[in-house]
Amino acid sequence: MIYKIDINALRSFYEKLLESYNVVSPVEENGVIMYKENPDFNRLPFGKFQIESAGNYTLTEKPGKYFSYVRPYNSPKNFLRPPQEILFKVYKKEGTLYFEKEEYKKSFAFFDVRKCDLKAISTLDDVYINKNNHPDENYKNLRENALIIAVNCSEVSDVCFCDSMGIDLNEDYISDIVLTELEDGFLLEVKTEKGKDILKDLKFKNATKKDLQKKEEVLMQTSKKIRKKLNTENLKEILYRKIEHPYWEELGS
């Protein structure tokens, strides 16, 4: 199912997500765009753009588009594989210790995930679930309860090098719903049953062939904007050799 919606319908969709999920979206905070739990559609950083270089990050205005920014500085991994977890709790009763396992059942809807993060999540899925004889139960529970709404990039920054990492702008990876901003609205594509379920009470107009052609033009133009290239041959070995390089200290400071 592919729909054509306007900004008001997009707002209704976001509010629908909030009924069933803890929605994580990009927000502007302390001068950067970052993923946070966000119950307010108005906090989305529409019309913003990042100027990035080595060790530098600046936000500026870019009117004329809603999804004009590229991506948050953090990633959904912060929520799916948080840096701190409570594994179990221990309590004492009548001289006996009892261990209680912490259950991770929180339902996240990740709104506005870009192709680089989509591929990263699919890699995490392989590491922690799909290709693991002993799946990580916490990660698995969070992923199974998660809904992922992707957005196709229409802008790139000077530090984007998607092509070099084998990221295909035409691939939707693990998306449940995909949004593409057009000049006269948004294309909303449903990819999974989970995505279909969240939309069942919303009435949207079907997209036209012309709308689909416009989407292809957006993806093609975005691909042409990617200038930065990275030679990934023997990259792992090169990085290990550079692990004590003084540049890391310089960048960290």
C-alpha positions, 0 to 999 in steps of 0.5 A: 500500500502506498499513500500520498499525504500532506503535513496534517496527515503526517501529524495525525500519523505521528499522533496515532503512533503515540497511542501504542508506542514510545515514539523516538524521533529526531529533536533539536537539543543543545545545538544538535539533532538527536534521537529522543523519546518525543511525544510532541510532533512540533519538536521535530527539527523541520527546516534544519540542516547540519554543517559537518566536518572533522570535529565540527557540527553546526545547525543552520536553517534550510527552509523549503523542506521538512526533512531537510536535516540528514540524521541525528548524531546518535542512533536507535542502538542507544535504545535497542542496546542501551549502554546501561541495563538492569539485568536482574534485581536481588532482594532478601526475604527471611534470610534468603536471597531472591533473584528477579530477572528484568523484563524488557517489553518497552514498545518503541516506534522509531520515527525518521530512520535513515538508510545508514541506521536501517542497515546498522540495525539489520546488522545488529539483528544478525549479531544479536538474533538472526545469526546467533545460537544464543540470542540476546533476549533483551535486544530480541524483546525490544526489536520484536516490539519495535516499529520502524518508520524510515525516511528517504534522504533528500539532502546529504552532508559533507561527511555522508559516504553511504555508497562506500559502505554499500548502502543502497538508497533503493533498499528499504532494509528492515522498515515497516513504513517508508516516508519520502518527501516530495515537493507537494507532500509525502509518500507513505509506503507500507512494508509490513503487517505491523505497519499496516496495523498502525494505519488501519483507522487512518484514511489516506489517499492512494498515491499515483504513478506520477508520485512514484516517479517523483520518488525515484527522482528524489532517490536519484538526485540524492545519490548524485549529491554524495561526494565523499568516498571512503576506500574500505579495502582492508579497513578493519586491519588499517583501523587496528593498526591506527588504534594508538594514533595521536589523532584520536586524542586530538579529536577527543579533546 
